[in-house]
Structure formats: C-alpha cells, structure tokens
C-alpha cells in the first residue's frame, strides 16, 4: 500500500481519539475547548490505567464517546517535502468498520477498508489485495472505533515508562501491549491529559518501520475533543494530515463498508 498505508488507515490520526489508523491516523492551534484539568507534579507518576482513563475524561467523558456510533472525516493529507497534497475521506463505524478513499491525478484512486474480519486494499497501482497474518491482525485492531475508550479490550498490558517532553509539554509515557503485535508507546500531556504522541511499528509487505505520530490542535466535535492535526514521521519522510471536517452519527448507506467487487472476487477465490 502506498502513502505509508494511507497514513495507517487514518484511524490513529483523525480519530486519535486517535487514527483511525490506524490512521492516517499523521496531524497546531491551542486547545479550544474541554474540561479544565489540574496540573500534575512531574515527581509523582500516576498509574498507567489512570493516565489512559484520564484521557477519556479529558476528551469529553465515556458517555460522550459511547454516544458516537459512526463518523465521516474529510481531511487533507500533505507531503511537505514533495509539496503535494491529497483530499481524503474516511468513514468509520462501531465496532471496527472503516472505509477510506484518497483520489488524485498523481496516485489514481486508493481505497482501503475493514469489514467484519476482512481487511483489504485496492488501488490503481497495485490492484486488489487482502491483508493476511499479522498485517490483518494489526488492521483489525487499528480499525477499532474509539480505541482508547476500549483500551482494556485491545491491550493486555499498560505500563508507565517514565516522563518525556513532546513539543515542550511534559508527558507521561505509557507502553501498551496488544494481544498480538508489537507494543506501542503513548505520550499523554501531564497538564491537559491529552494524547500528544504515539510511537508505533508499521508493518506491510514492503517494509517494517517505526512511526512517530504527533497529535495537536484539539477541538470539540460532536461532544468530544478530536485532534485536527496529525503529523507522521517514518522512513525519513513526514506526512501531515489536517482534518477539514468531521461529522458524527451520520446516516450511512447500508453497503458503505462492503468490499468492492474486485476484493470480493479475491474472497471468492480464497474460498
């Protein structure tokens, strides 16, 4: 998949809440809204579970997160070094359905999605593809709607790994270990409780790489705070995703997350 797996399925970026993407998650204005939270002394690191749960409260609370059943995100993906940008749309719904579309004269049409237990890609450059093995496992996990709200279901362990600084902000480092796959390190702002950075291992047939995902410009949307800017650094390149709009609880077509015909042919052949 090109463009670093469509910015890791964008789930850990715009949804970063995270992305969705994963994708993307890859996205700086001041925090514009949300509950005021007290600063925490750097000398007393809290329990990892408290850090993760505090993030849910900082972004609106569990009830507000649970009230959202789907989202439609329109965003701009930029590659600053190449001075190019692309329009991208990501549809997501509970529990783990995703469809994303990027289209431009330069790349053609790039689609990917998760439907049930099927993780797929389709592009003019590579044709249809089903993800298998660990890559499929990662795709299913990263498609989880509202992943941090459900961190106890996704990760077997969560452990504090000290304190670090992200863009001048002291952050608690939390290492989360999934049931299958490599651990991830999340950096939560000690003052606001917001997620500022996520370090993940990206795996595809073409490469295995470490990604640093920086999240910023949190704004309220549909009752929760969402990161409107995500920046992904990986393999010596930087990708920036800016969320142009996000709508929650939208009426979606019943077949919105159905794999395209080309992918269905692969599924039939596999059977």
LINTA-V118043 format. One record per helix or strand of 3 or more residues. SS is the DSSP state (H for helix, E for strand). FROM is the first residue (numbers start at 1). TO is the last residue. Records with the same first field share a line. If there is no record, write none. Layout:
SS: FROM-TO + FROM-TO
//
This chain:
H: 2-8 + 48-58 + 62-66 + 80-82 + 133-142 + 147-154 + 261-270
E: 70-79 + 84-93 + 97-104 + 108-115 + 118-123 + 127-130 + 155-166 + 169-178 + 184-189 + 195-203 + 208-221 + 224-234 + 237-248
//
